[in-house]
Structures are given as structure tokens and as C-alpha cells.
């Protein structure tokens, strides 16, 4: 009988606990709340540049392509590709110049006769034997003889091709013994001091460039090196075929390296630079219901019973600027130092409580892509 009473008492006490053993209803109903976890990084202030990456090549702007002024065989070709020449240096000679030599000799003889006649008439005028008008006629004849000699000398020089200025021979189209016709191409030379970087700018950015704009150039001939320069020439119109605008850039300290026409170049054209920009990673940006760029910013911190940091987020509509290397300039919406969510922001809403993962807070380094 006692055993039955004890069992019944135990069952009643388990089913209806005594007042002193009753737990608060709110404690029984309390359950841990699962908050979304996010990673954050602070908005930084620094420079960022809007750039345009293009390709081009080294070209010379001072080029002489020499043609034959006369007809005849090549008697003497003294240069080859790559030779350095000086102004006035004889490059090659064309045969069949006997006629030109004869014309020069005849012109020299005619000039000598007219000069002797001028001396004779001068003495007669001084003595009063003839009128002074005769001297004027003698002067005119001497002038004509000099002009004929100059013309003959020019004809003789047509058979000798000389360098117009200091430069490098880039192409030679003939050899000794070749027979050439007038205006036929003989050789080509360029001035190494005139080499520039030539490239084409797409139509979308053609109106954004201006003289003196800074550029960075990389050449395959000089790996792992970057050269600074500026725009020195911009063509006034777009090419009808490619819809691009040709531009030229000169490198600073160009005399310290060797630039050869045809070298491949990679150009980084700096269109715009902002020195003090608010910068955030591009993964911090999401689109709201109106498809507007938005970021979630931490606005209130507190601590939950587990000791983990917990905070609310605020949705901020952003006005964006330059984007470079996965970093974006914020013109309006975020201030420097404010922490923005970079991971876990896909399903957040304005005012949502979140758990901030303490690792990597402010550990992300923003790269603005601006090289100084």
C-alpha cells in the first residue's frame, strides 16, 4: 500500500510541480535567435583613378622616303638597313650623269664669258665710250648665266642621293646595278629622336582626352617596367573605318631607353583622378527593389547573452563614381570609417539584426588602382 502511495505522489509531483520549483513562463519559451552572420570592412579614404587600357606601337614621326629624281643604274649604294647616317652624307649614286656633267661645264663656260664681257663694258662706261645702259644689260646677262649654272648643278645632284638630316636607315629597296626610273623608291630613313607611342582611342572616350594628359606605358621589350609620359598629339578627327581617334604620347626621359619603330606597347591612359575619395569594395554593393545601388552600414552595436557582437544594419542608397580593380568610389551615401557589409548582404533588410564575424573586420585592403 505504501509503495502505491509513493508512486502516485511521484507522478503527481512530476506532473504538477510545487510552487517553489516552478520556472518562469518567459524562460521556458525563450529560444536562441539565429541571426544572419556578416563580414564588414570600413570605408576608406584615398585616391582613385579612372583609366583606359589600350594597345599601340612605337612609331617615328620624322621619316624620309627617298625616290629617284633621275633615270639610270645604281652605281654606288653605300648604306644598309640599320646604318646611322649624318646630314649631307652620300647614300647612293645613279649612273648616266654624263649629260648632266656636260650641262654643268657649258653653264660654267657661259658664266665665265658673260663675266669677262661685263668687265669690258664696265671699263667702256667708265671712260664714257658707251652709254651706262649697256652696263645694265651686261649685269642681266651675268645673272642669267648664274641661274643656268645653278640649274645644271641641281641636275647633277639628282644623281647623288644624300641624307637630309641625321638618322637611321630603315629600308633599302635597291642594290648596286639596279636600273631605276624617276620617282622610284630608293631607301627610307627615320630620326630616332622623333619616336612616339601611337595608339587609337575608342569613340566612347574620344572626347575625354586632352593634350598633356598623363599616360603609363609598358613595353614588351622592357618587361616588368612601367614608363611615364603624356599626350603630345591628338588627331582632330576619327577614322571612318575604325571609329577611333589616333593619339601620340611621348615618354619622359626617353633618351634613357632605345625605342624602335614597331615595338608593341600597352598604354594606361589616366582619364580622371580623385585624390580624396570614399572607397568601398564592389561586393558591398547590392541592388534594392528599385534597382538602385545600395550598401548596408552598421549603425548600432550591442552584446547578446552569448557574448558575440550584434548590431543592426541600415540600407543606404549610394551615388557611385569611379570603379577600378573591384573598388568603387562612393560620392554620396557613406562616410569614411563607416563599416559596410561585404559578405552576407544578399538577404538583408533595413534594420536587420546581424552577427558580425569578428575576424577580418577591417582586414580587407581596398585597392583603388591608383599608382603614384
Short mmCIF file of the C-alpha atoms (twelve columns), coordinates in Angstrom:
data_MODEL
# 
_entry.id   MODEL 
# 
loop_
_atom_site.group_PDB 
_atom_site.id 
_atom_site.type_symbol 
_atom_site.label_atom_id 
_atom_site.label_alt_id 
_atom_site.label_comp_id 
_atom_site.label_asym_id 
_atom_site.label_seq_id 
_atom_site.Cartn_x 
_atom_site.Cartn_y 
_atom_site.Cartn_z 
_atom_site.pdbx_PDB_model_num 
ATOM 1   C CA . UNK A 1   0.000  0.000   0.000    1 
ATOM 2   C CA . UNK A 2   2.848  2.336   0.888    1 
ATOM 3   C CA . UNK A 3   4.521  1.596   -2.413   1 
ATOM 4   C CA . UNK A 4   1.401  2.578   -4.361   1 
ATOM 5   C CA . UNK A 5   1.107  5.862   -2.429   1 
ATOM 6   C CA . UNK A 6   4.755  6.742   -3.105   1 
ATOM 7   C CA . UNK A 7   4.422  6.061   -6.814   1 
ATOM 8   C CA . UNK A 8   1.267  8.167   -7.039   1 
ATOM 9   C CA . UNK A 9   2.942  11.027  -5.182   1 
ATOM 10  C CA . UNK A 10  5.927  10.887  -7.536   1 
ATOM 11  C CA . UNK A 11  3.670  11.012  -10.585  1 
ATOM 12  C CA . UNK A 12  1.694  13.969  -9.208   1 
ATOM 13  C CA . UNK A 13  4.840  15.901  -8.313   1 
ATOM 14  C CA . UNK A 14  6.270  15.336  -11.793  1 
ATOM 15  C CA . UNK A 15  3.020  16.421  -13.442  1 
ATOM 16  C CA . UNK A 16  2.193  19.358  -11.157  1 
ATOM 17  C CA . UNK A 17  5.409  20.741  -9.670   1 
ATOM 18  C CA . UNK A 18  5.334  22.539  -6.378   1 
ATOM 19  C CA . UNK A 19  5.142  26.343  -6.398   1 
ATOM 20  C CA . UNK A 20  8.735  26.680  -5.265   1 
ATOM 21  C CA . UNK A 21  10.001 24.643  -8.211   1 
ATOM 22  C CA . UNK A 22  8.024  26.430  -10.984  1 
ATOM 23  C CA . UNK A 23  10.123 28.137  -13.788  1 
ATOM 24  C CA . UNK A 24  9.085  31.456  -15.301  1 
ATOM 25  C CA . UNK A 25  6.958  31.078  -18.417  1 
ATOM 26  C CA . UNK A 26  9.154  33.503  -20.363  1 
ATOM 27  C CA . UNK A 27  12.262 31.441  -19.590  1 
ATOM 28  C CA . UNK A 28  10.583 28.282  -20.788  1 
ATOM 29  C CA . UNK A 29  9.523  29.932  -24.022  1 
ATOM 30  C CA . UNK A 30  12.923 31.666  -24.668  1 
ATOM 31  C CA . UNK A 31  14.831 30.177  -27.601  1 
ATOM 32  C CA . UNK A 32  18.118 31.286  -29.140  1 
ATOM 33  C CA . UNK A 33  17.500 33.522  -32.144  1 
ATOM 34  C CA . UNK A 34  19.507 32.676  -35.309  1 
ATOM 35  C CA . UNK A 35  20.841 35.993  -36.658  1 
ATOM 36  C CA . UNK A 36  22.469 36.292  -40.077  1 
ATOM 37  C CA . UNK A 37  26.259 36.451  -39.893  1 
ATOM 38  C CA . UNK A 38  28.073 39.081  -41.933  1 
ATOM 39  C CA . UNK A 39  31.577 40.306  -42.614  1 
ATOM 40  C CA . UNK A 40  32.274 44.015  -42.685  1 
ATOM 41  C CA . UNK A 41  35.022 46.404  -43.671  1 
ATOM 42  C CA . UNK A 42  35.391 50.145  -43.066  1 
ATOM 43  C CA . UNK A 43  35.004 52.616  -45.904  1 
ATOM 44  C CA . UNK A 44  38.387 54.140  -46.651  1 
ATOM 45  C CA . UNK A 45  39.520 57.490  -47.981  1 
ATOM 46  C CA . UNK A 46  42.164 57.592  -50.659  1 
ATOM 47  C CA . UNK A 47  42.969 58.291  -54.318  1 
ATOM 48  C CA . UNK A 48  41.336 56.506  -57.231  1 
ATOM 49  C CA . UNK A 49  41.839 56.936  -60.954  1 
ATOM 50  C CA . UNK A 50  39.601 56.320  -63.931  1 
ATOM 51  C CA . UNK A 51  41.800 54.712  -66.544  1 
ATOM 52  C CA . UNK A 52  41.561 53.369  -70.065  1 
ATOM 53  C CA . UNK A 53  43.740 50.431  -71.105  1 
ATOM 54  C CA . UNK A 54  44.786 50.403  -74.752  1 
ATOM 55  C CA . UNK A 55  47.435 48.935  -77.023  1 
ATOM 56  C CA . UNK A 56  49.634 50.680  -79.526  1 
ATOM 57  C CA . UNK A 57  53.121 50.689  -81.009  1 
ATOM 58  C CA . UNK A 58  56.254 52.775  -81.279  1 
ATOM 59  C CA . UNK A 59  56.416 54.847  -84.449  1 
ATOM 60  C CA . UNK A 60  58.662 57.584  -85.828  1 
ATOM 61  C CA . UNK A 61  57.110 60.895  -86.829  1 
ATOM 62  C CA . UNK A 62  60.108 62.138  -88.854  1 
ATOM 63  C CA . UNK A 63  60.571 59.831  -91.833  1 
ATOM 64  C CA . UNK A 64  62.192 60.403  -95.228  1 
ATOM 65  C CA . UNK A 65  61.261 58.075  -98.077  1 
ATOM 66  C CA . UNK A 66  63.629 58.968  -100.914 1 
ATOM 67  C CA . UNK A 67  62.795 58.419  -104.556 1 
ATOM 68  C CA . UNK A 68  64.948 58.592  -107.640 1 
ATOM 69  C CA . UNK A 69  64.935 62.059  -109.274 1 
ATOM 70  C CA . UNK A 70  66.562 60.695  -112.424 1 
ATOM 71  C CA . UNK A 71  66.780 57.575  -114.567 1 
ATOM 72  C CA . UNK A 72  69.760 55.262  -114.602 1 
ATOM 73  C CA . UNK A 73  71.597 52.363  -112.943 1 
ATOM 74  C CA . UNK A 74  72.653 52.318  -109.300 1 
ATOM 75  C CA . UNK A 75  76.422 52.698  -109.340 1 
ATOM 76  C CA . UNK A 76  77.141 53.113  -105.653 1 
ATOM 77  C CA . UNK A 77  74.955 52.082  -102.707 1 
ATOM 78  C CA . UNK A 78  76.898 52.837  -99.534  1 
ATOM 79  C CA . UNK A 79  74.314 52.079  -96.822  1 
ATOM 80  C CA . UNK A 80  72.294 49.159  -95.499  1 
ATOM 81  C CA . UNK A 81  69.380 48.806  -93.075  1 
ATOM 82  C CA . UNK A 82  70.304 49.914  -89.578  1 
ATOM 83  C CA . UNK A 83  73.155 52.229  -90.605  1 
ATOM 84  C CA . UNK A 84  73.383 55.567  -88.821  1 
ATOM 85  C CA . UNK A 85  73.927 58.481  -91.204  1 
ATOM 86  C CA . UNK A 86  74.602 62.190  -90.856  1 
ATOM 87  C CA . UNK A 87  73.176 65.167  -92.705  1 
ATOM 88  C CA . UNK A 88  74.718 65.565  -96.188  1 
ATOM 89  C CA . UNK A 89  76.238 62.077  -96.247  1 
ATOM 90  C CA . UNK A 90  76.237 60.387  -99.673  1 
ATOM 91  C CA . UNK A 91  73.914 57.386  -99.576  1 
ATOM 92  C CA . UNK A 92  73.940 56.184  -103.189 1 
ATOM 93  C CA . UNK A 93  74.740 57.380  -106.704 1 
ATOM 94  C CA . UNK A 94  72.919 56.910  -110.017 1 
ATOM 95  C CA . UNK A 95  74.784 56.493  -113.327 1 
ATOM 96  C CA . UNK A 96  74.204 58.105  -116.723 1 
ATOM 97  C CA . UNK A 97  75.191 61.552  -115.480 1 
ATOM 98  C CA . UNK A 98  77.457 62.453  -118.400 1 
ATOM 99  C CA . UNK A 99  74.793 64.709  -119.837 1 
ATOM 100 C CA . UNK A 100 74.457 66.475  -116.521 1 
ATOM 101 C CA . UNK A 101 78.243 66.910  -116.316 1 
ATOM 102 C CA . UNK A 102 78.295 68.423  -119.813 1 
ATOM 103 C CA . UNK A 103 75.493 70.830  -118.948 1 
ATOM 104 C CA . UNK A 104 77.385 71.985  -115.872 1 
ATOM 105 C CA . UNK A 105 80.558 72.531  -117.852 1 
ATOM 106 C CA . UNK A 106 78.683 74.506  -120.535 1 
ATOM 107 C CA . UNK A 107 76.973 76.651  -117.924 1 
ATOM 108 C CA . UNK A 108 80.291 77.401  -116.233 1 
ATOM 109 C CA . UNK A 109 81.859 78.442  -119.554 1 
ATOM 110 C CA . UNK A 110 78.878 80.672  -120.380 1 
ATOM 111 C CA . UNK A 111 79.086 82.351  -116.983 1 
ATOM 112 C CA . UNK A 112 82.818 82.986  -117.436 1 
ATOM 113 C CA . UNK A 113 82.228 84.642  -120.844 1 
ATOM 114 C CA . UNK A 114 79.473 86.875  -119.523 1 
ATOM 115 C CA . UNK A 115 81.635 87.948  -116.602 1 
ATOM 116 C CA . UNK A 116 84.501 88.892  -118.934 1 
ATOM 117 C CA . UNK A 117 82.064 90.843  -121.116 1 
ATOM 118 C CA . UNK A 118 80.767 92.616  -118.021 1 
ATOM 119 C CA . UNK A 119 84.315 93.708  -117.104 1 
ATOM 120 C CA . UNK A 120 84.918 95.063  -120.630 1 
ATOM 121 C CA . UNK A 121 81.648 97.017  -120.693 1 
ATOM 122 C CA . UNK A 122 82.308 98.416  -117.238 1 
ATOM 123 C CA . UNK A 123 85.617 99.941  -118.422 1 
ATOM 124 C CA . UNK A 124 83.979 101.436 -121.530 1 
ATOM 125 C CA . UNK A 125 81.201 103.014 -119.466 1 
ATOM 126 C CA . UNK A 126 83.739 104.488 -117.049 1 
ATOM 127 C CA . UNK A 127 85.682 106.013 -119.983 1 
ATOM 128 C CA . UNK A 128 82.491 107.417 -121.493 1 
ATOM 129 C CA . UNK A 129 82.859 105.424 -124.688 1 
ATOM 130 C CA . UNK A 130 79.395 103.850 -124.353 1 
ATOM 131 C CA . UNK A 131 76.196 104.645 -122.526 1 
ATOM 132 C CA . UNK A 132 75.581 103.437 -118.952 1 
ATOM 133 C CA . UNK A 133 72.552 101.441 -120.118 1 
ATOM 134 C CA . UNK A 134 74.938 98.899  -121.654 1 
ATOM 135 C CA . UNK A 135 76.211 98.006  -118.183 1 
ATOM 136 C CA . UNK A 136 72.694 97.183  -117.006 1 
ATOM 137 C CA . UNK A 137 72.288 94.778  -119.923 1 
ATOM 138 C CA . UNK A 138 75.630 93.130  -119.041 1 
ATOM 139 C CA . UNK A 139 74.519 92.685  -115.419 1 
ATOM 140 C CA . UNK A 140 71.317 90.976  -116.604 1 
ATOM 141 C CA . UNK A 141 73.296 88.546  -118.770 1 
ATOM 142 C CA . UNK A 142 75.566 87.586  -115.862 1 
ATOM 143 C CA . UNK A 143 72.540 86.918  -113.666 1 
ATOM 144 C CA . UNK A 144 71.008 84.666  -116.316 1 
ATOM 145 C CA . UNK A 145 74.265 82.725  -116.665 1 
ATOM 146 C CA . UNK A 146 74.393 82.137  -112.912 1 
ATOM 147 C CA . UNK A 147 70.826 80.812  -112.938 1 
ATOM 148 C CA . UNK A 148 71.645 78.399  -115.760 1 
ATOM 149 C CA . UNK A 149 74.664 77.113  -113.823 1 
ATOM 150 C CA . UNK A 150 72.583 76.589  -110.682 1 
ATOM 151 C CA . UNK A 151 70.015 74.648  -112.695 1 
ATOM 152 C CA . UNK A 152 72.733 72.469  -114.189 1 
ATOM 153 C CA . UNK A 153 74.244 71.830  -110.752 1 
ATOM 154 C CA . UNK A 154 70.842 70.747  -109.434 1 
ATOM 155 C CA . UNK A 155 70.503 68.346  -112.341 1 
ATOM 156 C CA . UNK A 156 73.910 66.897  -111.478 1 
ATOM 157 C CA . UNK A 157 72.922 66.489  -107.837 1 
ATOM 158 C CA . UNK A 158 69.913 64.446  -108.929 1 
ATOM 159 C CA . UNK A 159 72.342 61.590  -109.484 1 
ATOM 160 C CA . UNK A 160 73.654 61.728  -105.902 1 
ATOM 161 C CA . UNK A 161 71.280 60.873  -103.045 1 
ATOM 162 C CA . UNK A 162 72.350 62.446  -99.741  1 
ATOM 163 C CA . UNK A 163 70.917 62.277  -96.216  1 
ATOM 164 C CA . UNK A 164 68.690 65.287  -95.443  1 
ATOM 165 C CA . UNK A 165 69.383 65.070  -91.692  1 
ATOM 166 C CA . UNK A 166 70.896 62.784  -89.048  1 
ATOM 167 C CA . UNK A 167 69.044 59.493  -88.779  1 
ATOM 168 C CA . UNK A 168 68.921 55.726  -89.202  1 
ATOM 169 C CA . UNK A 169 68.371 53.879  -92.479  1 
ATOM 170 C CA . UNK A 170 65.324 51.645  -92.012  1 
ATOM 171 C CA . UNK A 171 64.811 50.260  -95.544  1 
ATOM 172 C CA . UNK A 172 66.879 49.987  -98.729  1 
ATOM 173 C CA . UNK A 173 64.946 48.993  -101.835 1 
ATOM 174 C CA . UNK A 174 67.812 48.831  -104.374 1 
ATOM 175 C CA . UNK A 175 71.293 47.394  -104.811 1 
ATOM 176 C CA . UNK A 176 74.301 48.123  -106.995 1 
ATOM 177 C CA . UNK A 177 73.410 47.550  -110.635 1 
ATOM 178 C CA . UNK A 178 69.663 48.101  -110.288 1 
ATOM 179 C CA . UNK A 179 68.177 50.283  -113.031 1 
ATOM 180 C CA . UNK A 180 65.748 52.819  -111.603 1 
ATOM 181 C CA . UNK A 181 63.170 55.101  -113.155 1 
ATOM 182 C CA . UNK A 182 62.341 58.642  -111.967 1 
ATOM 183 C CA . UNK A 183 60.400 58.745  -108.683 1 
ATOM 184 C CA . UNK A 184 61.133 55.092  -107.928 1 
ATOM 185 C CA . UNK A 185 61.655 54.378  -104.187 1 
ATOM 186 C CA . UNK A 186 65.303 54.013  -103.239 1 
ATOM 187 C CA . UNK A 187 65.516 53.978  -99.458  1 
ATOM 188 C CA . UNK A 188 63.830 55.105  -96.255  1 
ATOM 189 C CA . UNK A 189 65.277 56.612  -93.076  1 
ATOM 190 C CA . UNK A 190 63.937 57.993  -89.807  1 
ATOM 191 C CA . UNK A 191 65.025 60.210  -86.928  1 
ATOM 192 C CA . UNK A 192 65.283 58.189  -83.660  1 
ATOM 193 C CA . UNK A 193 64.592 61.336  -81.649  1 
ATOM 194 C CA . UNK A 194 61.120 61.527  -83.206  1 
ATOM 195 C CA . UNK A 195 59.814 58.176  -81.898  1 
ATOM 196 C CA . UNK A 196 56.479 58.287  -80.046  1 
ATOM 197 C CA . UNK A 197 53.865 55.846  -78.770  1 
ATOM 198 C CA . UNK A 198 50.941 55.813  -81.197  1 
ATOM 199 C CA . UNK A 199 47.562 54.333  -80.270  1 
ATOM 200 C CA . UNK A 200 43.854 54.568  -81.089  1 
ATOM 201 C CA . UNK A 201 41.200 55.822  -78.649  1 
ATOM 202 C CA . UNK A 202 37.663 54.370  -78.974  1 
ATOM 203 C CA . UNK A 203 34.870 56.731  -79.946  1 
ATOM 204 C CA . UNK A 204 33.240 56.475  -76.480  1 
ATOM 205 C CA . UNK A 205 36.295 58.115  -74.865  1 
ATOM 206 C CA . UNK A 206 37.498 60.178  -77.839  1 
ATOM 207 C CA . UNK A 207 36.132 63.449  -76.444  1 
ATOM 208 C CA . UNK A 208 37.567 62.880  -72.947  1 
ATOM 209 C CA . UNK A 209 41.242 63.159  -73.861  1 
ATOM 210 C CA . UNK A 210 43.300 66.342  -73.963  1 
ATOM 211 C CA . UNK A 211 46.871 67.432  -74.545  1 
ATOM 212 C CA . UNK A 212 49.231 66.792  -71.650  1 
ATOM 213 C CA . UNK A 213 47.084 64.012  -70.150  1 
ATOM 214 C CA . UNK A 214 49.316 61.573  -68.192  1 
ATOM 215 C CA . UNK A 215 49.894 58.057  -69.504  1 
ATOM 216 C CA . UNK A 216 51.683 54.925  -68.304  1 
ATOM 217 C CA . UNK A 217 53.333 52.704  -70.899  1 
ATOM 218 C CA . UNK A 218 54.605 49.128  -70.717  1 
ATOM 219 C CA . UNK A 219 56.792 47.734  -73.487  1 
ATOM 220 C CA . UNK A 220 57.345 44.045  -74.155  1 
ATOM 221 C CA . UNK A 221 60.956 44.915  -74.923  1 
ATOM 222 C CA . UNK A 222 61.359 46.114  -71.306  1 
ATOM 223 C CA . UNK A 223 59.417 43.578  -69.177  1 
ATOM 224 C CA . UNK A 224 58.354 44.411  -65.610  1 
ATOM 225 C CA . UNK A 225 58.939 48.126  -66.227  1 
ATOM 226 C CA . UNK A 226 56.469 50.984  -66.462  1 
ATOM 227 C CA . UNK A 227 57.278 54.296  -68.147  1 
ATOM 228 C CA . UNK A 228 55.554 57.619  -67.505  1 
ATOM 229 C CA . UNK A 229 54.644 60.052  -70.250  1 
ATOM 230 C CA . UNK A 230 51.995 62.423  -71.551  1 
ATOM 231 C CA . UNK A 231 49.837 63.002  -74.618  1 
ATOM 232 C CA . UNK A 232 51.657 65.184  -77.124  1 
ATOM 233 C CA . UNK A 233 49.354 64.978  -80.153  1 
ATOM 234 C CA . UNK A 234 45.662 64.183  -80.704  1 
ATOM 235 C CA . UNK A 235 44.323 63.840  -84.226  1 
ATOM 236 C CA . UNK A 236 41.375 66.159  -84.966  1 
ATOM 237 C CA . UNK A 237 39.012 63.530  -86.375  1 
ATOM 238 C CA . UNK A 238 38.007 59.885  -86.038  1 
ATOM 239 C CA . UNK A 239 38.942 57.253  -88.554  1 
ATOM 240 C CA . UNK A 240 35.852 56.459  -90.676  1 
ATOM 241 C CA . UNK A 241 36.852 52.786  -90.834  1 
ATOM 242 C CA . UNK A 242 37.546 52.074  -87.141  1 
ATOM 243 C CA . UNK A 243 35.715 54.982  -85.447  1 
ATOM 244 C CA . UNK A 244 38.787 55.640  -83.333  1 
ATOM 245 C CA . UNK A 245 40.867 58.755  -82.678  1 
ATOM 246 C CA . UNK A 246 44.614 58.473  -83.119  1 
ATOM 247 C CA . UNK A 247 46.829 59.924  -80.394  1 
ATOM 248 C CA . UNK A 248 50.544 60.095  -79.663  1 
ATOM 249 C CA . UNK A 249 52.361 60.025  -76.337  1 
ATOM 250 C CA . UNK A 250 55.967 60.904  -75.533  1 
ATOM 251 C CA . UNK A 251 57.801 59.238  -72.658  1 
ATOM 252 C CA . UNK A 252 59.697 61.181  -70.017  1 
ATOM 253 C CA . UNK A 253 63.464 60.531  -70.088  1 
ATOM 254 C CA . UNK A 254 63.051 58.838  -73.464  1 
ATOM 255 C CA . UNK A 255 66.766 59.181  -74.156  1 
ATOM 256 C CA . UNK A 256 67.490 56.594  -71.430  1 
ATOM 257 C CA . UNK A 257 65.939 53.735  -73.402  1 
ATOM 258 C CA . UNK A 258 66.013 52.589  -77.015  1 
ATOM 259 C CA . UNK A 259 62.684 52.858  -78.812  1 
ATOM 260 C CA . UNK A 260 62.463 51.091  -82.145  1 
ATOM 261 C CA . UNK A 261 59.572 51.609  -84.572  1 
ATOM 262 C CA . UNK A 262 57.170 48.677  -84.392  1 
ATOM 263 C CA . UNK A 263 57.639 47.874  -80.702  1 
ATOM 264 C CA . UNK A 264 54.391 46.712  -79.058  1 
ATOM 265 C CA . UNK A 265 53.123 48.981  -76.267  1 
ATOM 266 C CA . UNK A 266 50.430 48.704  -73.597  1 
ATOM 267 C CA . UNK A 267 49.020 52.107  -72.659  1 
ATOM 268 C CA . UNK A 268 47.226 53.059  -69.459  1 
ATOM 269 C CA . UNK A 269 45.550 56.396  -70.067  1 
ATOM 270 C CA . UNK A 270 44.556 58.220  -66.869  1 
ATOM 271 C CA . UNK A 271 41.270 59.950  -67.698  1 
ATOM 272 C CA . UNK A 272 40.421 61.256  -64.214  1 
ATOM 273 C CA . UNK A 273 41.932 61.182  -60.711  1 
ATOM 274 C CA . UNK A 274 40.166 61.836  -57.385  1 
ATOM 275 C CA . UNK A 275 42.654 62.306  -54.548  1 
ATOM 276 C CA . UNK A 276 40.297 62.039  -51.554  1 
ATOM 277 C CA . UNK A 277 37.589 59.562  -52.497  1 
ATOM 278 C CA . UNK A 278 35.424 57.369  -50.233  1 
ATOM 279 C CA . UNK A 279 36.221 53.814  -51.311  1 
ATOM 280 C CA . UNK A 280 34.432 50.510  -50.662  1 
ATOM 281 C CA . UNK A 281 34.752 47.020  -52.218  1 
ATOM 282 C CA . UNK A 282 32.360 46.372  -55.075  1 
ATOM 283 C CA . UNK A 283 30.948 43.295  -53.268  1 
ATOM 284 C CA . UNK A 284 29.467 45.633  -50.644  1 
ATOM 285 C CA . UNK A 285 27.045 46.964  -53.255  1 
ATOM 286 C CA . UNK A 286 23.661 45.326  -53.888  1 
ATOM 287 C CA . UNK A 287 20.536 46.488  -55.730  1 
ATOM 288 C CA . UNK A 288 17.316 47.439  -53.927  1 
ATOM 289 C CA . UNK A 289 13.752 46.929  -55.166  1 
ATOM 290 C CA . UNK A 290 14.137 49.939  -57.478  1 
ATOM 291 C CA . UNK A 291 17.386 48.535  -58.877  1 
ATOM 292 C CA . UNK A 292 19.367 51.315  -57.171  1 
ATOM 293 C CA . UNK A 293 22.887 50.708  -55.820  1 
ATOM 294 C CA . UNK A 294 22.681 50.129  -52.066  1 
ATOM 295 C CA . UNK A 295 25.010 49.147  -49.220  1 
ATOM 296 C CA . UNK A 296 24.283 48.017  -45.657  1 
ATOM 297 C CA . UNK A 297 26.037 50.033  -42.950  1 
ATOM 298 C CA . UNK A 298 26.388 49.124  -39.239  1 
ATOM 299 C CA . UNK A 299 24.532 51.685  -37.127  1 
ATOM 300 C CA . UNK A 300 24.107 50.212  -33.582  1 
ATOM 301 C CA . UNK A 301 26.172 47.709  -31.594  1 
ATOM 302 C CA . UNK A 302 25.229 45.643  -28.529  1 
ATOM 303 C CA . UNK A 303 26.055 42.283  -26.958  1 
ATOM 304 C CA . UNK A 304 23.779 39.261  -26.798  1 
ATOM 305 C CA . UNK A 305 23.809 36.672  -23.923  1 
ATOM 306 C CA . UNK A 306 26.435 34.586  -25.752  1 
ATOM 307 C CA . UNK A 307 28.904 37.475  -25.706  1 
ATOM 308 C CA . UNK A 308 29.091 37.825  -29.521  1 
ATOM 309 C CA . UNK A 309 28.829 41.317  -31.008  1 
ATOM 310 C CA . UNK A 310 25.440 42.041  -32.521  1 
ATOM 311 C CA . UNK A 311 24.341 45.048  -34.459  1 
ATOM 312 C CA . UNK A 312 21.694 46.482  -36.724  1 
ATOM 313 C CA . UNK A 313 22.270 47.432  -40.329  1 
ATOM 314 C CA . UNK A 314 20.925 50.358  -42.264  1 
ATOM 315 C CA . UNK A 315 20.331 50.280  -46.009  1 
ATOM 316 C CA . UNK A 316 21.951 53.282  -47.739  1 
ATOM 317 C CA . UNK A 317 21.237 54.329  -51.310  1 
ATOM 318 C CA . UNK A 318 24.517 55.241  -52.970  1 
ATOM 319 C CA . UNK A 319 25.740 57.619  -55.637  1 
ATOM 320 C CA . UNK A 320 28.733 55.948  -57.230  1 
ATOM 321 C CA . UNK A 321 31.715 57.312  -59.121  1 
ATOM 322 C CA . UNK A 322 34.869 55.698  -60.470  1 
ATOM 323 C CA . UNK A 323 35.232 51.910  -60.385  1 
ATOM 324 C CA . UNK A 324 38.677 50.331  -60.545  1 
ATOM 325 C CA . UNK A 325 40.102 46.940  -59.558  1 
ATOM 326 C CA . UNK A 326 36.886 45.842  -57.755  1 
ATOM 327 C CA . UNK A 327 36.915 49.072  -55.740  1 
ATOM 328 C CA . UNK A 328 34.187 51.704  -56.107  1 
ATOM 329 C CA . UNK A 329 34.122 55.403  -55.265  1 
ATOM 330 C CA . UNK A 330 31.070 56.476  -53.236  1 
ATOM 331 C CA . UNK A 331 30.111 60.077  -53.946  1 
ATOM 332 C CA . UNK A 332 27.081 60.114  -51.593  1 
ATOM 333 C CA . UNK A 333 25.728 57.658  -49.024  1 
ATOM 334 C CA . UNK A 334 28.736 56.592  -46.929  1 
ATOM 335 C CA . UNK A 335 31.378 58.454  -44.949  1 
ATOM 336 C CA . UNK A 336 34.980 57.362  -44.341  1 
ATOM 337 C CA . UNK A 337 35.280 54.934  -41.419  1 
ATOM 338 C CA . UNK A 338 31.707 53.643  -41.563  1 
ATOM 339 C CA . UNK A 339 31.603 49.841  -41.688  1 
ATOM 340 C CA . UNK A 340 29.837 48.272  -44.635  1 
ATOM 341 C CA . UNK A 341 28.742 44.664  -45.079  1 
ATOM 342 C CA . UNK A 342 30.807 42.832  -47.690  1 
ATOM 343 C CA . UNK A 343 29.588 39.255  -47.097  1 
ATOM 344 C CA . UNK A 344 26.136 38.039  -46.131  1 
ATOM 345 C CA . UNK A 345 24.324 41.077  -47.536  1 
ATOM 346 C CA . UNK A 346 22.243 39.213  -50.129  1 
ATOM 347 C CA . UNK A 347 19.095 38.807  -47.969  1 
ATOM 348 C CA . UNK A 348 19.465 41.675  -45.513  1 
ATOM 349 C CA . UNK A 349 16.799 44.329  -44.970  1 
ATOM 350 C CA . UNK A 350 16.899 47.767  -43.428  1 
ATOM 351 C CA . UNK A 351 17.121 47.441  -39.621  1 
ATOM 352 C CA . UNK A 352 18.020 43.737  -39.568  1 
ATOM 353 C CA . UNK A 353 19.960 42.486  -36.521  1 
ATOM 354 C CA . UNK A 354 23.116 40.669  -37.556  1 
ATOM 355 C CA . UNK A 355 26.031 38.845  -36.006  1 
ATOM 356 C CA . UNK A 356 29.305 40.404  -37.091  1 
ATOM 357 C CA . UNK A 357 32.034 37.858  -37.604  1 
ATOM 358 C CA . UNK A 358 34.904 39.371  -35.606  1 
ATOM 359 C CA . UNK A 359 37.624 38.036  -37.873  1 
ATOM 360 C CA . UNK A 360 38.517 40.110  -40.921  1 
ATOM 361 C CA . UNK A 361 36.757 43.195  -39.559  1 
ATOM 362 C CA . UNK A 362 38.561 45.982  -41.387  1 
ATOM 363 C CA . UNK A 363 41.040 43.385  -42.646  1 
ATOM 364 C CA . UNK A 364 40.235 43.935  -46.317  1 
ATOM 365 C CA . UNK A 365 42.630 46.257  -48.076  1 
ATOM 366 C CA . UNK A 366 40.951 48.322  -50.745  1 
ATOM 367 C CA . UNK A 367 42.933 48.720  -53.947  1 
ATOM 368 C CA . UNK A 368 41.983 51.891  -55.774  1 
ATOM 369 C CA . UNK A 369 44.251 51.039  -58.664  1 
ATOM 370 C CA . UNK A 370 45.917 54.463  -58.474  1 
ATOM 371 C CA . UNK A 371 49.672 54.134  -58.936  1 
ATOM 372 C CA . UNK A 372 51.766 57.020  -57.831  1 
# 
